[in-house]
Amino acid sequence: MIQKNALCRISLMPKPRLYEVLWFVFICGLIVYLVARGAAQGGYPWQWYRIPRYFGMFDGSSFVPGPILKGLVVTLQITLASLILSMSVGLSTALLRLSRSFIGRAVARAYLEIIRNTPLLVQLFFIYFVLAPILDLGRFASAVLALSLFEGAYASEIFRAAILSIHKGQWEAAFSLGLTPYQSYLHIILPQGIRKMLPPLAGQAVSLIKDSALVSTIAVYDLTMQAQAIISETYLAFEIWFTVAAVYLVLTLTLSAGVFFIERRLKGF
C-alpha cells in the first residue's frame, strides 16, 4: 500500500508542457546560431576534429586517457573529498551555533563571518602559501581544505535552518523518551530535516563543482588546469573552453538529476 501511494504521488508530479519543451529547444538553437554566426563573422577557423584526442585514444587494444579525462578524474576526486568534508564541517558548525556553549557559538560565528566575507581565491592562497608549509600539506590537500571550509560555512546555515524548522514538540517527545541530545539529533531531528536540507545542499554541491576550477591557480592539474595547458600548446581556445564548459555542465546536470530523484523518492514515502 505504501509503495502504491508513493507511485501515485510521483505520477501526479507536473510534467513539462509541449510549448515549454519547444521554447527550450528554440533557445538552445538560437544560442548555437549566434555562436556559429559570430565565429563566421570573426573568421575563426574551428577545429573541432582535434578535440576527441584530448579525451583519449586507443593504443592497440588499450585505451589511453587524454589530459581532459585525467583532469576530470582529479576534479571528481577533489569534489568528492571536499563534499564529504564540507558536510561534516557544516553540520558541526550548525550544532555549535545551536549549542549552549558560549565559546562554541563564538567560534562558529567567527568562522562563518570570516569565510563568508572573504573571497574563495584569497582563502585558497592563504591556505596554500601560509598554512600548507606549517601543516605540511600538498596541493591536493590544500585545495580540498579550502573548498571544504568555504562550502561548509554555507552548508552550516542550511543544516541550522533545517534543524530549527523541526517543531519543538519533537524535542519534547525525544526528551520524554529519555533520549540524549545526541540521540535526539541522530534518530529524530536530522532524519526529519533531510527533506528540507536536500534541495539547498544540492545547490551547494553544484557550486562546489564549479568552484573547484579555482584550484588550478595553485597548480593542481584538474580539468581547468589541463585545459589551460592544452590551449597553451594548441591555441584551440574556444574549442577547449567550450568542451570544458560542456563537461562541467554534464557533471552538474547529472548531480541535479540524481538529487531530484532522491528528493522525489523521499516525498513519495
N, C-alpha and C positions, 0 to 999 in steps of 0.2 A: 504493500500500500504506500509506503514511504517513497519507494522508487517511482511508482506511478505518479504520485503527486509532484515529485521533482521533475519528471519528464513533462508533465502538463505545464508547470511553471516555465520551463525552458522553452517550450513550444510557443508560449504566449508572448515571448520577448519580441519587440518590434523588429521587423526586417527592413532592410533598405528598399526604398521605393525605386521604380524604374527611372524616374526623372533624376533622382539623386545619383544613381549609377552613371547615367548618361552625362550629367553635369561633371562628375569626377573625371570621366574619360575625356570630355571636352577640355577640361583644364589641363590635364596631362598632355594631351595632344597640342594644345596651344603653347605650353612651355617648351616642348620638343621643337615645335615650329620656330619659335622665337630664337632658341639657341642655334638651330641649324641656319636660320636666315642671318643671324648676327655673325656666325662663323663664315658664311659665304660672302657677306659684305666686307668682312675684315681680311679675307683671303687666307685664312688659316688652313694649312694642309693637315686635315685629320688623318691620323694613322692608327685607327682602332685595331687593325690587324696585328699590331705588335703587342697588344695588351695581354692576350692569353698566356704568352710565355712567362709573364711575371707571376702568374698564379702557379704554374708548374709545367713540367714537361715529362714525357715518358722516355726513359733511357733504357731501351731494350724492353725488358719485361717489368721493370720497376718504375715507380713514379717518383720524380724528384720535385719536391715542393719549391716554388719560387719565392722571391722576397715578400710578395704580398701575403701569401699563405703563412710564411714564417712570422711576419709581423702580426697577422691576425691571431695566431696562437698566443703570442706574447700579450696582445691586448685582452684576449679572453682570460688568460691566467691572472693578469693584473685586476681585471674587472671582478672575477670570481673571488679572489682573495680579499679585495677591498670591500666587496659587498658583504661578505661574511663578517669581516672585522667591523665595518661601519654599523651593521645592525647590532652587534654586541656593544659597541661604544654608545650607540643611540639609546638602546634600552637601559644601559647602566646610567647614562646621564639623566634619562627621564625618571628613573627610580630615585636618583639622588635629588632631583628637583622636587619630588613628592615626599621625600623623607622628612623626618622631624629633626634631623641633624642640621644645625646652622652651618657648620663647616662644610658639610656635603652639599648643601644648597648653594653656598657661596662659591665653592669650587666649580660646580656645574654651571652656575650663572656666568662666572668669569670665562670659562671655556667657551660657552655659547657666544658671548659678546665678542671675544677675540676672533673666533673662527668666522662668524657670520659677517663681521665688519672689516675683514681684510681679504684681498684677492687670493684666489687659489694659487696663482702663479707665484706670488710672494711667499706663501706658506710652503710651496714646493721647494723654492730656492732656499728658504731658511732651514728646512729640514735636511736638505741635501748638502748644503755648504757649511752649516753650523752644527746641527745635531748629529749628522751621519758620521763625521770624523770622531766625535766623542763617544757615540754608541757603537762605532764600528759597523755601520750599515752600508750595504751596497746600493747600487742604483735602483734595483728592483724593489728592495725592502723600503727604501726611501719613498719611492713612488706610491707603494701600497699604503704606507703610513700616512702620507699627506692626503691621499684621496679618502682614506678611511676617516681621518679626523674631520675633514671638510664635510663629507656626506653624512657622517654620524651626527654632526651638530643639527642638521635639518631633520634627520630621521628621529632624533630625540623628541622634537616637538610633535611629530606625528604620533609617536608612542604615547607621549604625555596627554595629548588631546584625546586619543582613543581611550586611555585609562580613565580620564576624568569624565568621559561620556557615559561610563557604566553607572547605572543607578546605585545610589548608596545602599539601597536595600540588599544588593548583592553582597556588599561588605558585611552588613549586619547578619545576613544569613550565614556567611562563612565563619564569622566570629562565634555565632551561636552554636556552630558545629564543632567548635574548639580548634579550628584551623589557625595556624600561624600566618603572619603576613606573607611569608614566602610561599606557603601552600595555597593561600588565597589567590595570589598572583598567578601561580602556576596552573591551578586547576579550575579557577572560576573567572578571574578578571581578564587575563590575557586571551584565553580561548574565545571569549565573547567579543573582545576588541579586534580580533583578526579581520573580521569582515570590514570593519571601518578603517583598519590600517592598510589593507592590501592595495586599494587604488592609489593613494598618495605615495606609498612605498614603491610601487611600480614606477611612478613618475621619477622618484629619486634614483631608481636603478637605471632608468633610461638616461638621466642626467649623468650618472656615473660613467656610463659607456662613452658618452660624448666628451666628458671632462678628462677621460683617460688619455685623450690625444695630447694633452699638455705635458705628459711625461717625456715626450720627445725632446723637450727643452733641456733635459738632463741626460741626454744621450742613451735613453732606453729605446731599443730597436723594436718599437711597437709598429702598428700599422702606419701611423703618420710618419714616423721616422724613416721607415722603409720607403714610403712614397717620396719623401724628400731626397733620399739617396738615389732613387731611380730617376727622378727629374733632373738632378744634377748631372747625370750621365747621359740621358737621352733627350732632354729638353721637351719631353712629352707632358707639358704642364697640365693642359686642360684634360687630356685623356686620363692621366693618372689621378688627378684630383677628383674628376667625375666618378671614376671607378671606386676610389676610396670612399667617396660620399655614398655611393650605392651600397658598398659593403656595410658601412655604419647604419644605413637605412634598413638593410635586411636584418641586422642584429637587433635594432630597436623595435622593429615591427614584429619580429619573432618573439621577443620578450613580452611585448604588449599583448600579443595574441595568447601566449601562454598564461599570463596573469588574468586575462579576460576569461579564459576557460576555467581557471581555478575559481575565480570570483563567481562565475555562473553556477558552478557546482556547489559552492558554499551557500549561495542563495537558494538553490534547489532543496538543500537539506536543512 
